[in-house]
Amino acid sequence: MKLLTKTMKNLAVAAVATAMIASAASAADKLKIGFIYPSPVGDVGWAYQLDEGRKKIEAMFGDQVETVVVENVPEGPDAARIMNQMASTGAGMIMIGSFGYMNDGLKLAAQKPDINFIHASGYKTAKNFGTFLTRNYESAYAAGMAAGYASKSNTLGVVAAYAIPEVVGIINAFTLGAQKTNPDTTVKVVWLNSWFNPSKAQESAKSLIAQSADVIFSLYQDTPSVVSVAEAEGVYVVNTSSDMKKYAPTKLLASMTIDWGPHFIKQVKADLDGTFEGTSYWGGMADGAVGLSSLNDDLTAEQKGDIQSVMDDIAAGSFHPYDGPITGQDGSEKIAAGETIEDGALLGIDWLVAGVETKLPN
């Protein structure tokens, strides 16, 4: 009996040890993914859409992954510190969600070749460091068409984050779209030099309205601050990243939307499969990465139809918002008739189209 008891005890100990080993192996097999956002998640905006992509990862992979989020992280030393903390606490993959995180992320990627990175809005890659962008200039062109139809003053205002190529390209496309439906359109821009400054964004919107802008474009403002001002002031508004209809139920003209889910899922699968490569992704209407929602009912059925037709042509590849001829702000020909800007040139664009009155900052 004593022998049996001892044997049973040994079996119990062995079972516990086996369970512990299995649990440790399960934890080791789980991919820990860190997410760093430049602004609070909130319920709309850039960080919100990034986080929606994170949730789609969790829904797809379940217990295979664990996600960790740090939001509202300034570019610079704070971002570098948090990346390093994530790396030191077991992250096997890190998503860094702002242009200004690029160099610190690349430095860490070189030091930690076993960690894969995906970076929003950047242009540098490495074996374990990929970038992702959306072709927001496509939805900006369509939104610009709506703005051209809606404007009575022929003056549009843009509250823009930074004068980086991505933002410049969006402003140009928005202007070109507006000029397609209203050739007399001119555009004024306020450069905030910030991704997240609600009070300054509101002041800038009011300043543009005071200068006769009757459609305001909230460009990469990660809150509904500009959208709410437009609703209160009775002018139309277009915004980026999320549908903000609830913040401007009567004056939202259109929302430019983003869906990161499919790309995020693809990158996580590649990490889990061991096939990850640091490449550049630029998703557009053709693959559902960008779109336009909540077109205002003040637009006629015919106007909405024209906008949808152009969006269909963009998705099909039969039209590009940067099809020439296109004239620059300085009066020179930037793209000749019959030509289309190449992706490389668009990724580094440093000029504004004719009709934009505000100059690029030095």
Secondary structure, DSSP 8 states (H G I E B T S, - for coil): -HHHHHHHHHHHHHHHHHHHHHHHHHHHHSEEEEEE-SS---SSSHHHHHHHHHHHHHHHHGGGEEEEEE-S--TTHHHHHHHHHHHHTT-SEEEE-SGGGHHHHHHHHHH-TTSEEEEES----BTTEEEEEE-HHHHHHHHHHHHHHH-SSSEEEEEES---HHHHHHHHHHHHHHHHH-TT-EEEEEE-S-S--HHHHHHHHHHHHHTT--EEEEES-SSSHHHHHHHHHT-EEEESSS--GGG-TTTEEEEEEE--HHHHHHHHHHHHHT-----EEEE-GGGTSEEEE---TTS-HHHHHHHHHHHHHHHHTS--TTBS-EEBTTS-EEE-TT-B--HHHHHT----BTTB-S----
